[in-house]
Amino acid sequence: MRGVLLRGVPVSVMMMLAAALALTAPDVSAGVYRFCAGLPLLCGGFSAGWYAGRRNRRHGLLGGIPAGCILTALWYAGIRLIGGHPGLPVILPAVCLLAMCGGAAGVNRQEPDAKRRPHRRIRLREALALRLRLLHRPEKQPKA
């Protein structure tokens, strides 16, 4: 659920705004209109599955199915609230399939090697010791 809310819905909304901008062009055919209507949901399903797979680091295909179903249910509920008629039977399997692909891609993604940084107190202590060493200059003792 977290992957859907953090990644799936924002990606869908951004893609929907881009599709709305593309549909402002004159003489848009019905095929382009259908493509621009379904693309945001498909991209959101992929990104939700990718985030769920990357977060769990296992079961990418099985973790993508709930992500796709939840995202489709959220958009379906939103469309029904405003009085529209969504094409649910066509888009649900496609979104679930792309969410499964995103989950597999998220699980199989290589993690970058994280450089361990020392704790802040340790860095401050080392900086203070270096500063004290630079300030303290022992005077030369005369040879007897």
N, C-alpha and C positions, 0 to 999 in steps of 0.2 A: 504494500500500500504506500509505503514511504517513497519508493521509486516512482510510482505513478504521480504522486503529488509534487515531488521535487523536480522530476525530469520530464515525465510524460505530458503533463498538462501545460507547463510553460512552453515546451517545444511545440505542442499542438497549437497553442494560442499564437505564438510567433509565426508559425507557418500559415495559420489562418489569416493573419494580418497581411502577410506577403501575398497569399492567394487573392485576398480581397483587392489588394493594390493591382495585381495582374488582371483581375476581372473588370477593372474600370476602363480598360481599353475598348474602343468601339468594335462592333462586329465580332463578338466572341461566339464561337460555335458551342453547341450543346456538349460535345465531347470534351472540349477544354473546360467547360463549366463543371462537368462531372469529375474530371481529373483534379481540378483545383479544389473541389469539395472533399474528395477522399484523401488527398495527399497529406494534409495536416494530421489526420488521425493515424495514418500509417507511420509517419515519421515519429509521432509521439509514442506509438506502440513500440517501435524499435528502440527509442531512447529509454523508455521505461523498463523494457526487458534488459537492456544493456546495463542500466544502473542496478537493477535487481541482481543480475548475474555477477556484476563486479563487487557488489556489496557482500553477497553470500559466498562467493568464490566456489560454489558447487551447485549442481542441479540447474544448469543454465536453461535447458529446454523446458523443464518442468516449472521453473520459477518464472519463465516468460509467459506462460499461459494465464496465470492469475493477473499478471500485470496488464496484459492485453484485454482481458475480460473486464477488469475494473475500469480501465480507461474508456473502453467502449460503453460501459454502463453509465459512467459519469457524463459522457457526451450525449448518450441516448436520453438520460434524464433531463439534461439541459435543453435538448431539442424539444422534448415533450412539454417542458414547462413553458416554452414560448409558443407552443401550438404547432410545431412542424411535424412532418412525417419522415423519419429517417429510414434509410434503406439498410436496416439492421442485418437481415439474413445474408446480404452480400458482403458487407464490410467486416463483420465479426470474425469470420475465419481468416480473412486477410490480415487483420490487425493481430490476431493471436499468432499467426504464422510469423509475422515480422517481429513480434515480441519474443517469440522463441528464438529466432535468429539473433536478435539483440542480446538475449540472455546467454546464448552460446558464445557470442563474440565477447561479452563482458567477462565471462569466466575464463576464457582463453587469452585474455589480454595480459601481456607481460607487465609486471610491476617494476617501476624504476627503482634502482638501488637508493634507498634513503640514507643520506649521510647523517650519522648520529652527531648531534651537536651537544657539547657539554652543557651542563646545567648553568644557568646564569650566575649563580653564586660562585661556581668554580671558575668561570671566566673572569669575574670581578676579582677574585682572590689572586689569580695568576697575573692580572694586570697590575694589581697593587704591589705584588712581590717584584715585578719587573720595574715598576716605578721606584720602589725603595732601593733596588740594586743600582739603578742609574743615579739616584740622588746621593747615595752613600759612596764616597770616594775616600778610602783611607789614605792618610798622608804617608809619605815615604819616611821610613825611620832612618836616621843617619847611621851609617856603618861605624862601628866602634873599633 
